[in-house]
Amino acid sequence: MVMVSAYARPSTMDEALELLSWSGAVALAGGTRLGGDSSAREVEVVDLQALRLDGIRADGEHLLRVGAMTRLQQLVDSDRVPALVREAARRERPSTLRAQGTLGGCVATGDGESELLAALLVHEALVHVETSRGADSVPLESFLAGLPLGAGSVVTAVTLCTDGAAAACHTARTPADRAIVAAFARQTEDGRRVALTGVARTPILVRLGDALDPVGDFRGSSEYRRALADVLTQRVVEAIS
């Protein structure tokens, strides 16, 4: 059980970065997840809600910039957001938690079952991060591979591409459950991207024929997840072809 030993609500980015550089400090975005390394028994919570990092706006042709503090329900409700991402955001959390949970919190925790992260992967998402050394932008797949987020870092926004044809397919125990495995695909003039959940530590981009070694659990063995991944990948690729 994690105990909160201190709480701070910075009003500037510099102050937030300074606080998050302390050992044991974790970021709190929407109140449903703690960012960073929260394995310690005691943590110092840095509440990011006063930094005004929300909002959805066009960032060039076929590009959309979404602030890290944008609520999941705002993604669901926005006509600017690609339909695949809107539906994935709807499935990310129950309705009560979608009003609290944020895009930045989802990205920073890298949940391996997150359909929203898989949808963002196929939409070529870039993660914008602020540190004491300055701002940086990295592809979402690289960001996820490097988790947990380093000390003194804040996710500020995510940029995604909005063009192309996209599809998703998932298998769950019941329609209301999170997917055991989900597949997402998107086709543009530049090529095709496919992402999977439930087969690795975080959602991942894959190519047809990639060797997968998922960890099994009570919902499905490694072999079952691997078979699901093959079937669902074929379905979404056919859907966008």
GUPA-628581 format. One line per 3 residues: their letters; for each residue x, y, z of N, C-alpha, C. Coordinates in pm, whole numbers, plus 50000, padded with zeros to 5 digits. Example, Ala and Ser with C-alpha at 12.3 -4.5 7.8 and 13.67 -1.06 7.14 Angstrom:
as> 51319,49431,50780,51230,49550,50780,51320,49670,50780 ~ 51285,49775,50708,51367,49894,50714,51290,50003,50787
//
This chain:
mvm> 50084,49881,50000,50000,50000,50000,50089,50126,50000 ~ 50058,50218,49910,50137,50340,49898,50080,50447,49990 ~ 50167,50508,50070,50126,50615,50160,50178,50749,50106
vsa> 50094,50852,50111,50133,50985,50066,50194,51061,50183 ~ 50322,51096,50169,50392,51165,50276,50390,51317,50259 ~ 50364,51364,50136,50360,51508,50110,50279,51534,49984
yar> 50224,51654,49974,50142,51693,49859,50178,51835,49818 ~ 50193,51856,49687,50220,51990,49636,50141,52011,49507 ~ 50100,52135,49484,50026,52170,49362,50093,52290,49297
pst> 50199,52267,49218,50273,52379,49158,50189,52455,49058 ~ 50219,52584,49044,50146,52669,48950,50227,52700,48825 ~ 50356,52662,48825,50441,52684,48708,50514,52555,48672
mde> 50556,52544,48545,50626,52425,48501,50760,52412,48572 ~ 50832,52523,48590,50961,52518,48658,50947,52461,48799 ~ 50843,52504,48868,50820,52455,49003,50788,52306,49002
ale> 50707,52263,48904,50671,52121,48894,50793,52035,48866 ~ 50879,52081,48776,50999,52005,48743,51093,51993,48862 ~ 51104,52101,48938,51188,52098,49058,51134,51998,49159
lls> 51004,52000,49182,50943,51909,49279,50957,51763,49235 ~ 50941,51740,49105,50946,51603,49054,51088,51548,49047 ~ 51188,51633,49065,51326,51586,49067,51363,51524,49201
wsg> 51278,51544,49300,51307,51489,49433,51285,51338,49432 ~ 51363,51267,49510,51346,51123,49524,51210,51091,49587 ~ 51138,50999,49527,51007,50959,49580,50891,51043,49532
ava> 50918,51147,49451,50810,51231,49400,50743,51164,49280 ~ 50610,51169,49276,50534,51114,49164,50433,51217,49118 ~ 50402,51215,48989,50307,51310,48933,50166,51258,48946
lag> 50074,51347,48979,49931,51317,48983,49863,51405,48881 ~ 49795,51340,48785,49730,51417,48678,49580,51428,48705 ~ 49505,51326,48668,49360,51334,48686,49308,51275,48814
gtr> 49393,51208,48889,49349,51151,49015,49318,51003,49009 ~ 49340,50938,48893,49314,50795,48884,49442,50712,48878 ~ 49555,50776,48845,49683,50705,48835,49795,50795,48885
lgg> 49899,50730,48938,50021,50802,48976,50125,50779,48869 ~ 50185,50887,48819,50290,50873,48719,50424,50849,48784 ~ 50520,50802,48704,50654,50779,48755,50664,50649,48832
dss> 50769,50636,48910,50795,50515,48987,50726,50525,49122 ~ 50614,50455,49135,50537,50460,49260,50553,50331,49340 ~ 50666,50261,49324,50688,50135,49393,50723,50155,49540
are> 50766,50274,49576,50803,50301,49715,50679,50299,49804 ~ 50700,50272,49932,50589,50269,50026,50535,50409,50054 ~ 50624,50507,50050,50582,50645,50071,50620,50729,49950
vev> 50527,50814,49906,50553,50898,49789,50514,51042,49820 ~ 50577,51133,49750,50541,51274,49757,50466,51308,49628 ~ 50340,51344,49639,50254,51365,49524,50267,51508,49474
vdl> 50290,51522,49343,50296,51652,49278,50175,51662,49185 ~ 50076,51739,49224,49950,51754,49151,49970,51853,49036 ~ 49947,51807,48912,49974,51888,48793,49852,51967,48743
qal> 49743,51963,48816,49619,52018,48762,49620,52170,48743 ~ 49709,52241,48810,49712,52387,48797,49796,52434,48678 ~ 49857,52342,48604,49948,52382,48496,49876,52410,48363
rld> 49748,52386,48355,49668,52417,48235,49728,52352,48110 ~ 49744,52222,48118,49800,52147,48006,49693,52074,47927 ~ 49570,52125,47929,49461,52058,47858,49435,52125,47724
gir> 49340,52072,47650,49299,52132,47524,49330,52045,47404 ~ 49247,52058,47301,49261,51984,47176,49260,52085,47062 ~ 49365,52088,46980,49370,52186,46872,49445,52130,46752
adg> 49412,52183,46634,49484,52146,46513,49627,52195,46522 ~ 49720,52115,46470,49861,52150,46474,49923,52131,46336 ~ 49850,52173,46233,49892,52153,46096,49796,52060,46025
ehl> 49818,52041,45896,49729,51954,45819,49739,51810,45868 ~ 49625,51752,45901,49615,51614,45949,49693,51590,46077 ~ 49713,51695,46156,49780,51679,46285,49694,51740,46395
lrv> 49692,51673,46509,49614,51719,46622,49704,51716,46745 ~ 49703,51826,46822,49780,51833,46946,49682,51830,47064 ~ 49704,51734,47153,49615,51715,47268,49696,51734,47395
gam> 49654,51828,47480,49725,51854,47604,49720,51735,47698 ~ 49826,51717,47775,49837,51601,47862,49728,51595,47968 ~ 49676,51712,48011,49573,51714,48113,49432,51707,48055
trl> 49421,51681,47926,49290,51662,47864,49227,51535,47920 ~ 49103,51544,47963,49034,51429,48022,48996,51328,47913 ~ 48991,51203,47953,48954,51099,47858,48815,51124,47799
qql> 48723,51175,47880,48589,51201,47829,48591,51312,47724 ~ 48683,51407,47736,48695,51510,47634,48740,51451,47501 ~ 48825,51351,47505,48863,51280,47383,48743,51211,47321
vds> 48665,51147,47405,48545,51076,47356,48449,51173,47289 ~ 48435,51293,47343,48334,51388,47297,48378,51476,47180 ~ 48507,51477,47148,48557,51572,47048,48547,51517,46906
drv> 48481,51593,46818,48472,51554,46678,48605,51568,46605 ~ 48700,51640,46663,48831,51656,46601,48915,51529,46612 ~ 48888,51449,46712,48968,51330,46739,48925,51217,46646
pal> 49021,51144,46586,48986,51031,46499,48894,50932,46571 ~ 48801,50875,46494,48700,50786,46552,48761,50670,46628 ~ 48870,50614,46576,48934,50501,46642,48987,50540,46780
vre> 49043,50660,46792,49095,50708,46919,48981,50740,47015 ~ 48874,50798,46963,48758,50828,47049,48701,50701,47111 ~ 48685,50597,47030,48630,50472,47082,48726,50406,47181
aar> 48856,50412,47153,48953,50355,47245,48953,50430,47378 ~ 48937,50563,47373,48928,50641,47497,48803,50605,47576 ~ 48694,50576,47505,48570,50536,47574,48589,50403,47646
rer> 48665,50312,47587,48686,50181,47648,48796,50181,47754 ~ 48870,50291,47765,48983,50296,47856,48942,50290,48003 ~ 48833,50354,48037,48788,50364,48175,48635,50369,48179
pst> 48574,50328,48292,48430,50350,48308,48397,50499,48301 ~ 48272,50532,48276,48233,50672,48253,48270,50763,48370 ~ 48257,50715,48492,48290,50800,48607,48438,50835,48612
lra> 48523,50742,48573,48667,50766,48576,48717,50838,48451 ~ 48642,50830,48341,48683,50905,48222,48677,51056,48245 ~ 48590,51098,48336,48581,51241,48368,48698,51288,48452
qgt> 48773,51195,48511,48891,51229,48592,49021,51197,48520 ~ 49028,51079,48461,49151,51032,48399,49196,51122,48285 ~ 49328,51133,48267,49383,51222,48166,49466,51144,48064
lgg> 49483,51206,47947,49567,51147,47844,49710,51130,47894 ~ 49764,51232,47961,49899,51224,48012,49918,51111,48111 ~ 49820,51091,48197,49828,50981,48293,49831,50847,48224
cva> 49751,50832,48118,49750,50708,48041,49885,50683,47977 ~ 49941,50786,47915,50069,50773,47846,50181,50743,47945 ~ 50184,50814,48057,50295,50802,48152,50299,50669,48224
tgd> 50184,50600,48235,50182,50472,48306,50200,50354,48212 ~ 50171,50369,48082,50203,50266,47984,50138,50131,48008 ~ 50013,50129,48047,49941,50005,48075,49942,49914,47951
ges> 49987,49791,47968,49997,49697,47857,49863,49659,47796 ~ 49752,49685,47866,49619,49655,47812,49548,49779,47759 ~ 49616,49891,47752,49552,50017,47713,49522,50021,47563
ell> 49395,50017,47528,49356,50029,47389,49380,50171,47337 ~ 49372,50269,47425,49399,50406,47384,49543,50422,47338 ~ 49637,50362,47411,49776,50370,47370,49798,50300,47235
aal> 49732,50187,47214,49746,50118,47086,49690,50202,46972 ~ 49576,50268,46996,49518,50356,46894,49613,50472,46863 ~ 49675,50526,46965,49770,50636,46944,49894,50588,46869
lvh> 49938,50466,46895,50053,50413,46824,50029,50407,46674 ~ 49913,50358,46633,49889,50348,46489,49863,50486,46428 ~ 49828,50584,46510,49810,50721,46461,49938,50804,46475
eal> 50053,50734,46486,50185,50796,46482,50204,50904,46588 ~ 50161,50875,46709,50166,50974,46816,50309,51011,46856 ~ 50328,51139,46881,50451,51192,46939,50419,51240,47080
vhv> 50505,51209,47175,50487,51253,47313,50579,51370,47340 ~ 50522,51480,47387,50600,51600,47418,50629,51601,47569 ~ 50756,51612,47601,50801,51603,47740,50883,51727,47775
ets> 50858,51782,47893,50935,51895,47944,51024,51847,48057 ~ 51153,51885,48052,51247,51854,48159,51324,51980,48194 ~ 51409,51972,48295,51491,52086,48333,51590,52122,48222
rga> 51616,52029,48131,51709,52054,48020,51638,52113,47898 ~ 51505,52118,47902,51429,52173,47790,51321,52078,47744 ~ 51260,52111,47631,51150,52033,47577,51201,51930,47476
dsv> 51131,51818,47466,51167,51714,47371,51039,51647,47322 ~ 51046,51587,47203,50934,51514,47145,50985,51380,47096 ~ 50920,51272,47139,50965,51138,47101,50846,51056,47054
ple> 50868,50966,46957,50760,50876,46916,50707,50798,47036 ~ 50576,50776,47037,50515,50707,47151,50579,50571,47174 ~ 50612,50497,47068,50670,50365,47087,50803,50372,47161
sfl> 50884,50476,47134,51010,50494,47204,50987,50536,47348 ~ 50888,50623,47369,50854,50669,47503,50813,50550,47591 ~ 50726,50464,47539,50678,50349,47616,50791,50253,47649
agl> 50883,50234,47555,50995,50143,47578,51086,50195,47688 ~ 51086,50327,47712,51174,50387,47811,51111,50409,47947 ~ 50985,50368,47966,50919,50387,48095,50987,50303,48203
plg> 50985,50348,48330,50910,50464,48381,50974,50597,48346 ~ 50890,50700,48346,50936,50835,48313,51041,50879,48413 ~ 51148,50940,48362,51258,50982,48447,51219,51092,48545
ags> 51293,51102,48652,51268,51206,48752,51282,51344,48689 ~ 51201,51437,48735,51208,51573,48685,51157,51589,48544 ~ 51059,51507,48504,51002,51512,48369,50851,51522,48378
vvt> 50791,51595,48282,50646,51609,48275,50602,51591,48130 ~ 50506,51503,48109,50443,51491,47978,50349,51610,47961 ~ 50367,51687,47854,50287,51808,47835,50179,51793,47728
avt> 50202,51710,47628,50105,51697,47519,50136,51574,47436 ~ 50040,51538,47352,50058,51431,47254,50009,51483,47120 ~ 50089,51465,47016,50049,51500,46880,50021,51372,46803
lct> 49912,51368,46727,49879,51250,46649,49833,51288,46510 ~ 49850,51195,46416,49803,51213,46279,49657,51170,46271 ~ 49579,51239,46189,49435,51214,46184,49388,51155,46053
dga> 49477,51139,45954,49432,51089,45824,49442,50936,45819 ~ 49398,50878,45708,49409,50735,45687,49285,50658,45729 ~ 49285,50530,45690,49176,50438,45727,49223,50352,45843
aaa> 49139,50337,45946,49181,50266,46067,49071,50170,46112 ~ 49115,50065,46184,49020,49966,46235,49076,49903,46362 ~ 48988,49846,46441,49028,49779,46565,48945,49654,46585
cht> 49001,49559,46656,48931,49436,46689,48985,49385,46821 ~ 48899,49336,46908,48946,49290,47038,48865,49168,47083 ~ 48923,49093,47176,48855,48979,47238,48863,48995,47388
art> 48746,48988,47453,48738,48999,47598,48644,48891,47651 ~ 48648,48869,47782,48561,48766,47840,48414,48805,47828 ~ 48385,48935,47846,48250,48987,47827,48262,49121,47755
pad> 48154,49173,47694,48162,49301,47625,48208,49416,47715 ~ 48185,49405,47846,48221,49514,47937,48364,49503,47988 ~ 48428,49387,47968,48563,49366,48020,48668,49434,47932
rai> 48784,49459,47990,48899,49502,47911,48942,49385,47823 ~ 48996,49418,47707,49034,49315,47611,49149,49229,47664 ~ 49142,49099,47638,49255,49012,47664,49367,49047,47566
vaa> 49330,49058,47440,49419,49107,47334,49337,49197,47243 ~ 49393,49306,47200,49328,49395,47104,49427,49429,46994 ~ 49376,49441,46872,49459,49476,46757,49406,49603,46693
far> 49497,49691,46654,49464,49817,46588,49548,49829,46462 ~ 49489,49885,46357,49563,49904,46233,49519,50034,46166 ~ 49613,50093,46093,49584,50216,46018,49665,50214,45889
qte> 49598,50252,45779,49661,50253,45648,49660,50395,45593 ~ 49775,50442,45548,49786,50570,45481,49865,50550,45352 ~ 49886,50658,45279,49966,50650,45157,50110,50610,45188
dgr> 50154,50636,45310,50292,50606,45348,50311,50463,45398 ~ 50202,50391,45418,50216,50254,45465,50115,50218,45571 ~ 50141,50106,45638,50048,50051,45735,50116,50037,45871
rva> 50040,50064,45976,50088,50044,46113,49989,49956,46187 ~ 50042,49859,46263,49960,49767,46341,50010,49767,46485 ~ 49919,49774,46580,49957,49772,46722,49873,49669,46796
ltg> 49931,49613,46901,49863,49512,46982,49869,49548,47130 ~ 49765,49511,47202,49766,49516,47348,49765,49373,47401 ~ 49803,49357,47527,49792,49227,47592,49897,49125,47555
var> 50005,49169,47486,50109,49073,47445,50247,49115,47493 ~ 50258,49229,47560,50387,49278,47607,50364,49369,47727 ~ 50473,49420,47783,50464,49507,47902,50383,49633,47874
tpi> 50393,49684,47752,50313,49798,47706,50254,49760,47570 ~ 50154,49834,47521,50112,49813,47382,50231,49835,47288 ~ 50235,49758,47179,50351,49763,47090,50307,49767,46944
lvr> 50392,49825,46861,50378,49815,46716,50436,49681,46671 ~ 50369,49618,46574,50416,49489,46524,50409,49487,46372 ~ 50480,49393,46314,50470,49361,46172,50414,49221,46158
lgd> 50350,49194,46047,50298,49060,46023,50412,48959,46031 ~ 50389,48854,46109,50491,48751,46123,50586,48771,46238 ~ 50576,48882,46311,50663,48904,46426,50643,48794,46530
ald> 50751,48749,46592,50744,48650,46699,50705,48720,46829 ~ 50600,48672,46892,50551,48730,47017,50567,48631,47131 ~ 50593,48681,47250,50608,48595,47367,50533,48657,47485
pvg> 50399,48663,47476,50320,48725,47583,50323,48643,47712 ~ 50305,48713,47822,50296,48646,47952,50150,48609,47977 ~ 50126,48484,48011,49990,48438,48037,49942,48475,48177
dfr> 49811,48472,48194,49751,48492,48326,49619,48415,48331 ~ 49536,48443,48433,49413,48367,48451,49314,48386,48337 ~ 49331,48492,48258,49239,48515,48147,49284,48448,48017
gss> 49410,48409,48010,49457,48344,47889,49605,48312,47897 ~ 49640,48194,47851,49780,48152,47851,49859,48228,47746 ~ 49990,48211,47750,50074,48273,47649,50036,48226,47509
eyr> 50011,48095,47495,49975,48040,47365,49843,48098,47316 ~ 49746,48112,47407,49615,48166,47369,49628,48311,47325 ~ 49704,48389,47396,49722,48530,47359,49794,48542,47224
ral> 49890,48455,47201,49962,48459,47074,49868,48423,46958 ~ 49782,48324,46980,49685,48286,46876,49585,48399,46851 ~ 49539,48461,46959,49447,48575,46945,49512,48687,46865
adv> 49637,48716,46897,49708,48824,46827,49714,48797,46677 ~ 49741,48673,46638,49747,48640,46496,49612,48660,46428 ~ 49507,48610,46490,49373,48619,46431,49326,48764,46423
ltq> 49342,48839,46531,49293,48977,46534,49373,49066,46440 ~ 49502,49040,46430,49585,49118,46337,49538,49097,46194 ~ 49511,48973,46158,49463,48945,46022,49330,49018,45996
rvv> 49244,49022,46096,49113,49085,46079,49125,49236,46056 ~ 49208,49303,46137,49216,49448,46122,49289,49486,45994 ~ 49387,49406,45954,49456,49434,45828,49360,49417,45710
eai> 49277,49315,45714,49178,49297,45609,49077,49414,45608 ~ 49044,49464,45726,48945,49572,45737,48992,49702,45674 ~ 49123,49727,45673,49173,49852,45618,49229,49837,45476
s> 49230,49714,45426,49288,49689,45293,49189,49724,45181
//
